[in-house]
């Protein structure tokens, strides 16, 4: 086995000959062990390293293990390992491949690939194990940035070359490891993929499916995250076809999607929706196992129920309570999808979980119209159902109140609030977040709801919000003091607001002064406000002064009634409606025919309070007035005075 021309031949060739002859000769096992000890020293040369490597083919298991022990802690020349890849002993070739793989370098992949073409199966198996280990170690090292891009590029190119070979070639097995290399650098992987010709990338597609059990599909679906249209065009056509023909194997596809990070999962879901791949999954729902069905519905939830509404409706007909519950959840979380009437069929469901899921759906999507449909469930014998329906009714009432607050008449708002408090005593605390909202409309809404709370519980919030920087909020908050019966106490809380820079705040403060004559300080405030240039403040002051018996201010009121400005005239009509001034009632009758809506509205309201029965009946035509607020004023007047109820548009 000694080559006289080898550069590895030692100068002391006689000693090397003797060691070789002793290791493989017939001098006995003891001599072999002595020779093995001689070549196991740290200072052994290159020839000794070769002899150690050859010992991997020794029939004696203990001697092979000793050789492995020495080789594992020694630094064997890389060129020696490469040269021994041609050794006639398969055990040596397998061992050398293992030693080469120990280096962990990606640039030795081309050497390992050659092992796939070995004639001995054990060498092939060892090569596959080593390729797996080298790639896995490189992926971990690459997370720390310890692998050079050139190494990754070279390894991927080497492993992709067998795509151009015959499938019968042993080297074709390297394609599997090309796919496994993708996590090293996905951009490089897909750039190589994009450079493949039709025949080659078609073969690669088939390998993705063939290796579905080994995680290849996960890499395939991650390709949908690429932004290159060329990649997406190839992949989406193939994936749609693969899913369509997968049958029971569709579960492998969904399992691969399950492994993705949430952010990537959502992005892939939208790509699949755009390229009609989700439709292919939907057609195979009967082939899916329960866990994989959940993945499908996760995809549908990510893209939005409205995109796949017809399929979701079909799923409601399936005899699977878990699917029904999930579909109800998806449709309920859609912000654009309205209430689906198909869910009402489950209100008679015997499955408690489906019934509760239906109630949760109705809770999110329902309005006041559905309360009649779920009212019978309040008498259910199942405690969870009773609690669920009561919660649903409460949430619908609360959300309707907060959403349509300004469109709900005052008496209806009061009724709803009282019902909510009865159902949940801490209702006011639950909505207290509105009082700290950055939106002034929320804060105003919160204050108006507090008008229905007992004064003791609401007063602190009124005082806090009366210091709000927004004048609308301040003006609304001080109206909460209306229920303070003690005039002096109320005036004390309002004292600072008569100097407020905003006229709305001052007007409301004036409105809250006592209806009967007050102190000199109050009178002074009213006289000053009666000269205000702001209509509402002036009107409120005139109303109080006339009510206190200061009839001389009727002349000021008449001046306002004869003003051409519609808002001044409307404010003056309000004063007539709220004071004992019978001589001024004709102004109300004349103003009812005014062409301006605000003036007609105040006139109709005033007639509702001060007019005769004949005047009230004369308001019937106003139920058809072009202005809705005028129609509402006429409706309220007829209902309050004549107990006549009319529907208006």
C-alpha positions in Angstrom: 0.0 0.0 0.0 3.0 2.3 0.0 3.6 4.4 -3.1 7.3 5.1 -3.5 6.6 8.3 -5.3 4.1 9.7 -2.8 4.9 13.0 -1.2 3.4 11.6 2.0 6.0 8.8 2.1 8.1 9.4 5.3 11.9 9.7 5.1 12.1 6.8 7.5 10.2 4.6 5.1 11.5 1.5 6.8 9.6 2.3 10.0 6.4 3.1 8.1 6.7 -0.2 6.3 7.1 -2.1 9.5 4.1 -0.3 11.1 2.0 -1.0 8.1 3.0 -4.7 8.0 2.4 -5.0 11.7 -1.1 -3.4 11.5 -2.2 -5.7 8.6 0.2 -8.6 9.1 -0.1 -11.9 10.9 2.0 -11.1 14.0 -0.9 -11.1 16.3 -3.3 -8.7 17.9 -0.9 -7.5 20.6 1.5 -6.3 18.0 -1.3 -4.6 16.1 -2.3 -2.7 19.3 1.4 -1.7 19.8 1.5 -0.4 16.2 -1.8 1.5 16.7 -0.4 3.1 19.9 2.6 4.2 17.9 0.6 6.0 15.3 -1.8 7.6 17.9 0.7 10.0 19.3 0.1 13.8 18.8 3.3 14.1 16.8 2.4 11.5 14.3 3.0 12.7 10.7 0.9 12.7 7.7 1.7 9.0 6.9 0.6 8.1 10.4 -2.7 10.0 9.9 -3.3 7.9 6.8 -2.7 4.7 8.6 -5.1 5.8 11.3 -7.8 6.6 8.7 -7.2 3.1 7.1 -7.9 1.6 10.5 -11.5 2.6 10.1 -11.7 -0.4 7.8 -10.3 -2.8 10.4 -12.5 -5.8 11.2 -11.8 -5.4 14.9 -14.5 -3.2 16.4 -12.3 -2.1 19.3 -9.5 -1.1 17.1 -11.9 0.9 14.9 -13.3 2.7 17.9 -9.7 3.5 19.1 -8.9 4.9 15.7 -12.1 7.0 15.8 -11.2 8.3 19.3 -7.8 9.5 18.1 -9.1 11.0 14.8 -11.9 12.9 16.6 -9.3 14.8 18.7 -6.7 15.1 16.0 -6.4 17.7 13.2 -6.0 15.6 10.1 -4.8 17.3 7.0 -7.8 18.2 4.8 -6.0 17.2 1.6 -5.4 13.8 3.2 -9.1 13.4 3.8 -9.9 14.4 0.2 -7.4 12.0 -1.3 -8.9 9.1 0.8 -12.3 9.6 -0.7 -11.0 7.2 -3.4 -10.0 4.5 -0.9 -11.1 1.1 -2.0 -12.4 0.3 1.5 -16.0 1.6 1.9 -15.6 1.9 5.7 -12.8 4.3 5.1 -14.7 6.3 2.5 -17.7 6.6 4.9 -15.4 7.7 7.8 -13.6 10.3 5.7 -16.9 11.8 4.6 -17.8 12.0 8.3 -14.5 13.7 9.1 -14.8 16.1 6.3 -18.3 17.0 7.5 -17.0 17.7 11.0 -15.3 20.9 9.6 -18.8 22.3 9.3 -17.7 24.3 6.2 -20.2 24.9 3.4 -17.5 24.9 0.8 -17.0 21.2 1.2 -20.6 20.4 0.0 -19.2 19.6 -3.5 -17.1 16.9 -1.9 -20.0 15.4 0.0 -22.3 15.4 -3.0 -19.8 13.0 -4.7 -20.6 10.5 -1.9 -24.1 10.2 -3.2 -22.7 8.4 -6.2 -20.8 5.8 -4.2 -21.6 2.2 -5.0 -22.0 1.2 -1.3 -25.2 2.1 0.4 -23.6 2.7 3.8 -21.4 5.4 2.2 -24.5 7.0 0.6 -26.4 6.9 3.9 -23.4 8.5 5.8 -23.2 11.2 3.0 -26.9 12.0 3.5 -26.5 12.3 7.3 -23.5 14.5 6.9 -25.2 16.8 4.4 -28.1 17.2 6.8 -25.8 18.0 9.6 -23.6 20.5 7.7 -26.7 22.4 6.4 -28.4 22.4 9.8 -25.2 23.7 11.5 -24.8 26.3 8.8 -28.4 27.5 9.3 -27.7 28.0 13.1 -24.4 29.7 12.5 -26.0 32.0 9.9 -28.4 33.3 12.5 -25.3 34.8 14.1 -23.9 36.0 10.8 -21.0 33.6 10.9 -21.4 32.2 7.3 -20.1 34.0 4.3 -22.5 34.8 1.5 -20.0 33.4 -1.0 -20.1 30.0 0.8 -23.9 30.0 0.7 -23.9 30.9 -2.9 -21.4 28.2 -3.9 -23.2 25.5 -1.9 -26.6 26.3 -3.4 -25.2 26.3 -6.9 -23.6 22.9 -6.4 -26.8 21.4 -4.9 -28.9 22.9 -7.7 -26.8 21.5 -10.6 -28.3 18.0 -10.4 -31.6 19.5 -11.6 -30.0 19.3 -15.0 -29.2 15.6 -14.6 -31.3 12.6 -15.0 -33.6 11.5 -12.2 -31.9 8.1 -12.4 -28.5 9.7 -11.5 -27.6 9.2 -7.9 -26.4 12.8 -7.8 -30.0 13.9 -8.3 -30.6 13.2 -4.6 -28.7 16.4 -3.9 -31.8 18.4 -5.0 -33.4 17.5 -1.7 -30.5 19.2 0.1 -30.8 22.2 -2.2 -34.3 22.7 -0.9 -33.1 22.3 2.7 -30.5 25.1 2.1 -33.2 27.6 1.4 -33.4 29.0 5.1 -29.7 29.9 4.7 -30.6 32.8 2.4 -34.1 32.7 1.0 -33.4 35.6 -1.5 -30.4 33.7 -3.0 -32.4 30.5 -3.1 -35.3 32.1 -5.0 -32.9 34.0 -7.3 -31.4 30.6 -8.3 -34.9 29.3 -8.8 -35.8 32.2 -11.0 -32.8 31.4 -13.2 -33.9 27.9 -13.8 -35.5 26.9 -17.1 -38.9 25.4 -17.5 -37.8 21.7 -17.3 -35.7 22.4 -14.2 -38.1 24.4 -12.1 -40.9 21.9 -13.1 -38.7 19.1 -11.6 -38.0 21.2 -8.5 -41.8 21.8 -8.1 -42.3 18.0 -8.1 -39.5 17.6 -5.5 -41.3 20.1 -3.2 -44.4 17.8 -3.3 -42.4 14.6 -3.0 -40.6 15.9 0.1 -43.7 17.2 1.7 -43.2 15.2 4.8 -39.7 16.7 5.3 -40.7 20.3 5.5 -40.2 21.2 1.8 -43.7 22.6 1.6 -42.9 25.2 4.3 -40.1 26.5 2.1 -42.4 26.4 -0.9 -45.0 28.6 0.8 -42.4 31.0 2.1 -41.6 31.7 -1.6 -45.0 33.5 -1.7 -43.3 36.2 0.5 -41.0 37.1 -2.4 -41.9 40.3 -4.2 -40.7 39.3 -7.6 -43.7 38.8 -10.0 -41.8 36.2 -12.0 -41.4 34.0 -8.9 -45.0 34.5 -7.8 -46.3 33.7 -11.3 -44.5 30.3 -11.3 -45.2 29.4 -7.7 -48.9 30.4 -7.5 -49.8 28.4 -10.6 -48.0 25.3 -9.3 -49.4 25.6 -5.7 -52.9 26.0 -7.0 -52.5 22.9 -9.2 -50.8 20.9 -6.4 -53.5 21.7 -3.8 -56.3 21.0 -6.3 -54.9 17.5 -6.8 -53.7 16.8 -3.3 -56.7 15.0 -1.9 -55.8 13.8 1.7 -52.3 15.2 1.3 -53.8 18.7 1.6 -53.2 18.3 5.3 -49.4 18.5 4.7 -49.9 21.9 2.9 -51.9 23.3 5.8 -49.4 21.9 8.4 -46.6 23.7 6.5 -48.6 27.0 6.7 -49.2 26.5 10.5 -45.5 26.6 11.2 -45.1 30.2 9.9 -44.7 33.2 12.1 -48.0 35.1 12.4 -46.8 38.1 10.4 -45.6 35.9 7.5 -48.8 33.8 7.8 -51.0 36.8 7.2 -49.0 38.0 4.3 -49.1 34.6 2.6 -52.8 34.4 3.3 -53.4 37.6 1.2 -51.2 36.3 -1.6 -53.1 33.1 -1.7 -56.4 35.0 -1.7 -55.3 37.2 -4.6 -54.1 34.2 -6.7 -57.2 32.1 -6.0 -55.3 29.5 -4.0 -57.6 29.7 -1.0 -60.5 28.7 -3.2 -58.7 25.4 -4.0 -58.3 24.8 -0.2 -62.0 25.4 0.3 -63.0 22.7 -2.1 -61.0 20.1 -0.1 -62.4 20.8 3.4 -63.9 17.3 3.6 -60.3 15.9 3.2 -58.9 18.0 6.0 -58.4 16.7 9.5 -59.8 18.9 12.4 -56.5 20.6 13.3 -55.8 21.5 9.6 -59.3 22.9 9.2 -58.4 25.4 11.9 -55.5 26.5 9.8 -57.8 27.1 6.8 -60.1 29.2 8.9 -57.1 31.1 10.3 -56.3 32.0 6.7 -59.8 33.0 6.0 -59.9 35.1 9.1 -56.6 36.9 8.1 -58.0 38.0 4.7 -61.5 38.9 6.0 -64.8 37.0 6.0 -66.3 39.2 3.3 -63.8 37.8 0.8 -65.1 34.2 1.2 -68.7 34.8 2.4 -70.3 32.1 0.2 -67.9 29.4 1.5 -68.5 30.4 5.1 -72.3 30.2 4.5 -71.8 26.6 3.2 -69.7 25.8 6.2 -72.6 26.7 8.5 -74.5 23.8 7.0 -71.8 21.3 7.9 -72.6 19.0 10.7 -69.5 20.0 12.7 -70.0 22.2 15.7 -66.4 23.3 15.8 -66.6 24.6 12.2 -69.8 26.4 12.9 -68.3 28.1 16.0 -65.2 29.2 14.0 -67.2 30.5 11.1 -69.4 32.5 13.5 -66.2 33.9 15.1 -64.7 34.9 11.7 -67.9 36.6 10.5 -68.3 38.4 13.8 -64.8 39.9 13.7 -65.3 41.3 10.2 -65.6 45.1 10.5 -67.4 45.4 7.1 -69.7 42.4 7.1 -73.3 43.2 8.3 -75.4 40.8 10.3 -76.0 37.5 8.4 -79.5 36.2 8.8 -78.3 32.7 8.3 -77.1 32.6 11.9 -80.7 32.9 13.3 -81.2 29.2 12.6 -78.8 28.4 15.5 -81.0 30.2 18.1 -82.8 26.9 18.5 -79.6 24.8 18.5 -79.3 22.1 21.1 -75.5 22.3 21.2 -74.8 24.8 23.9 -71.5 25.9 22.6 -72.9 26.7 19.1 -75.7 28.6 20.8 -73.3 30.7 22.9 -71.1 31.3 19.8 -74.3 32.6 18.0 -75.0 34.9 20.8 -71.4 36.3 20.7 -71.8 36.9 17.0 -75.2 38.7 17.5 -73.6 40.7 20.3 -71.1 42.1 17.8 -73.3 42.5 14.8 -76.9 42.9 16.1 -79.0 45.9 16.6 -82.2 46.6 18.5 -84.2 44.8 15.9 -82.7 41.4 16.9 -83.7 41.7 20.6 -87.1 40.2 19.8 -85.5 37.2 18.2 -83.4 36.3 21.3 -85.8 37.3 24.0 -87.1 33.7 24.4 -83.6 32.6 25.5 -83.9 34.6 28.7 -86.2 31.7 29.9 -83.7 29.0 29.0 -83.0 26.3 31.6 -79.3 26.5 30.9 -77.5 29.1 33.2 -74.8 29.8 30.6 -77.3 30.5 27.9 -79.3 32.9 30.2 -76.2 34.7 31.1 -75.1 34.8 27.5 -78.4 36.3 26.2 -78.5 38.9 29.0 -75.0 40.0 28.2 -75.9 40.2 24.5 -79.0 42.3 25.2 -76.9 44.6 27.5 -74.1 45.0 24.9 -76.5 45.7 22.0 -78.4 48.3 24.1 -75.2 49.9 25.3 -73.5 50.0 21.8 -76.7 51.3 20.2 -76.9 54.1 22.8 -73.3 55.2 22.4 -73.4 54.9 18.6 -76.7 56.7 17.9 -76.8 58.8 21.0 -77.5 62.1 19.2 -80.3 60.6 17.1 -82.2 59.0 20.0 -84.9 61.2 21.5 -84.2 62.3 25.1 -87.0 60.2 26.7 -85.9 57.1 24.9 -82.3 57.7 26.0 -83.4 58.0 29.6 -85.3 54.7 29.3 -82.4 52.9 27.7 -79.9 54.2 30.4 -82.2 53.1 33.2 -82.5 49.6 31.7 -78.8 49.3 31.3 -78.2 50.4 34.9 -80.8 47.8 36.0 -78.9 45.1 34.1 -75.5 46.2 35.2 -75.3 48.5 38.2 -71.7 49.6 37.4 -72.8 50.8 33.9 -71.7 54.4 34.6 -68.2 53.2 35.8 -67.9 51.0 32.7 -68.3 54.0 30.3 -66.2 56.4 32.4 -63.4 56.0 29.8 -65.5 58.4 27.6 -64.9 61.1 30.1 -61.2 61.0 29.4 -61.4 60.6 25.6 -59.5 62.9 23.3 -62.6 63.3 21.3 -64.8 66.1 22.6 -67.9 64.4 21.3 -67.2 61.4 23.5 -66.8 63.6 26.6 -70.0 65.5 25.8 -71.9 62.2 25.3 -70.5 61.0 28.7 -71.8 64.1 30.4 -75.3 63.8 29.0 -75.4 60.1 30.1 -74.4 61.2 33.6 -77.5 63.4 33.7 -79.4 60.2 34.4 -77.1 59.2 37.3 -77.9 60.2 40.9 -76.5 63.6 41.6 -74.1 62.4 44.4 -72.4 59.9 42.0 -72.2 62.4 39.1 -71.3 65.7 40.7 -67.6 65.0 40.9 -67.4 64.3 37.2 -69.5 67.4 36.4 -67.0 69.5 38.4 -64.0 67.9 36.8 -65.3 68.3 33.2 -66.6 71.8 33.9 -62.9 72.7 34.0 -62.3 71.1 30.5 -60.4 73.4 28.1 -63.1 72.8 25.4 -66.0 75.3 25.8 -68.6 72.8 24.5 -67.6 70.3 27.2 -67.7 73.0 29.9 -71.1 74.2 28.8 -72.5 70.7 28.8 -70.9 69.8 32.2 -72.4 72.8 34.1 -75.9 71.8 33.0 -75.4 68.8 35.3 -75.9 71.3 38.2 -79.5 71.7 37.2 -80.6 69.0 39.7 -79.1 70.9 42.7 -82.2 72.2 44.4 -80.6 74.7 46.7 -80.4 77.9 44.6 -77.5 79.4 46.6 -75.4 76.2 46.4 -76.0 76.0 42.7 -75.2 79.7 42.2 -72.0 79.2 44.2 -70.8 76.4 41.9 -71.7 78.6 38.8 -70.1 81.8 40.1 -67.0 81.6 38.0 -68.8 80.7 34.8 -70.5 84.0 34.4 -67.1 85.4 33.4 -66.2 82.5 31.0 -64.9 83.7 27.7 -67.2 81.4 25.8 -70.9 82.7 25.4 -72.3 79.1 25.4 -70.9 78.6 28.9 -72.3 81.9 30.1 -75.7 81.2 28.4 -76.0 77.9 30.2 -74.9 79.4 33.5 -77.7 82.1 33.1 -80.2 79.4 32.3 -79.5 77.7 35.6 -80.3 80.7 37.7 -83.4 80.3 39.8 -86.9 80.8 38.2 -87.9 83.1 41.0 -86.3 86.4 42.0 -82.7 86.0 43.3 -80.1 88.2 44.9 -78.7 91.5 43.8 -75.6 89.8 42.5 -77.8 87.5 40.3 -79.8 90.5 39.0 -76.7 92.3 38.1 -75.4 89.3 36.1 -78.7 89.1 34.2 -78.8 92.8 33.3 -75.3 92.5 31.9 -76.1 89.4 29.9 -79.3 91.0 28.6 -77.0 93.4 26.7 -74.9 90.6 25.3 -74.4 90.4 21.5 -74.7 86.6 21.6 -78.3 85.5 20.9 -78.6 82.6 23.4 -77.0 84.4 26.3 -79.2 87.4 25.7 -82.4 85.3 25.3 -81.7 83.4 28.5 -81.2 86.6 30.4 -84.4 88.2 29.1 -86.3 85.0 29.9 -85.1 85.1 33.6 -85.7 88.9 34.0 -89.2 88.7 32.6 -90.0 85.7 34.8 -88.7 87.6 37.8 -91.2 90.3 37.1 -89.1 92.9 35.3 -91.7 93.6 32.6 -89.7 96.5 31.2 -87.5 94.0 29.4 -90.4 92.9 27.2 -89.5 95.9 25.0 -86.1 94.4 24.5 -87.7 91.1 23.7 -90.0 92.7 21.1 -86.9 94.3 19.5 -85.4 90.8 19.1 -88.7 89.5 17.7 -88.6 92.1 15.0 -84.9 91.5 14.1 -84.4 90.4 10.5 -81.7 87.9 11.6 -83.3 84.4 11.7 -81.2 83.2 14.8 -82.0 86.3 16.8 -85.7 85.9 16.0 -85.6 82.2 16.8 -84.0 82.9 20.2 -86.7 85.6 21.0 -89.4 83.1 20.0 -87.9 80.6 22.5 -88.2 83.3 25.2 -91.9 83.9 24.4 -92.5 80.1 24.7 -90.9 80.1 28.1 -92.4 83.2 29.7 -95.8 84.5 30.7 -96.2 87.0 27.9 -99.7 86.4 26.4 -99.5 89.6 24.4 -96.6 88.2 22.4 -98.2 84.9 21.4 -99.3 86.4 18.0 -95.6 86.6 17.2 -95.6 82.8 17.4 -98.5 82.5 15.0 -96.9 84.8 12.5 -93.5 83.2 12.7 -95.0 79.8 12.0 -95.3 81.0 8.4 -91.7 82.3 8.2 -89.8 80.8 5.2 -86.8 80.1 7.4 -86.6 76.7 9.1 -85.1 77.7 12.5 -87.8 80.3 12.9 -90.6 78.0 12.1 -89.2 75.4 14.4 -89.2 77.7 17.4 -92.6 79.1 16.5 -94.1 75.6 16.4 -92.5 74.7 19.7 -93.9 77.9 21.2 -97.4 77.3 19.9 -97.1 73.8 21.4 -96.6 75.4 24.8 -98.6 78.6 24.6 -101.2 78.2 21.8 -104.8 77.4 22.2 -106.3 74.0 21.2 -107.3 75.6 17.9 -103.7 76.7 17.4 -102.4 73.2 18.1 -104.8 71.6 15.6 -103.5 74.1 13.0 -100.1 72.5 13.3 -101.2 69.4 11.4 -99.9 70.7 8.1 -96.5 71.1 9.7 -96.1 67.3 9.9 -95.3 67.6 6.2 -92.9 70.5 6.5 -89.8 70.3 4.3 -87.6 70.7 7.5 -87.4 67.6 9.6 -86.9 69.5 12.8 -90.1 71.4 12.2 -91.9 68.1 11.6 -90.5 66.8 14.9 -91.6 70.0 16.8 -95.2 69.6 15.4 -95.3 65.9 16.3 -94.2 66.6 19.9 -96.7 69.5 20.2 -99.6 67.3 19.0 -98.6 64.4 21.2 -98.2 66.5 24.4 -101.2 68.7 24.0 -103.8 66.6 22.2 -102.4 63.1 22.9 -102.3 62.5 19.1 -99.4 60.3 17.8 -98.2 60.6 14.2 -95.3 59.0 12.4 -93.1 61.3 10.4 -90.4 60.8 7.8 
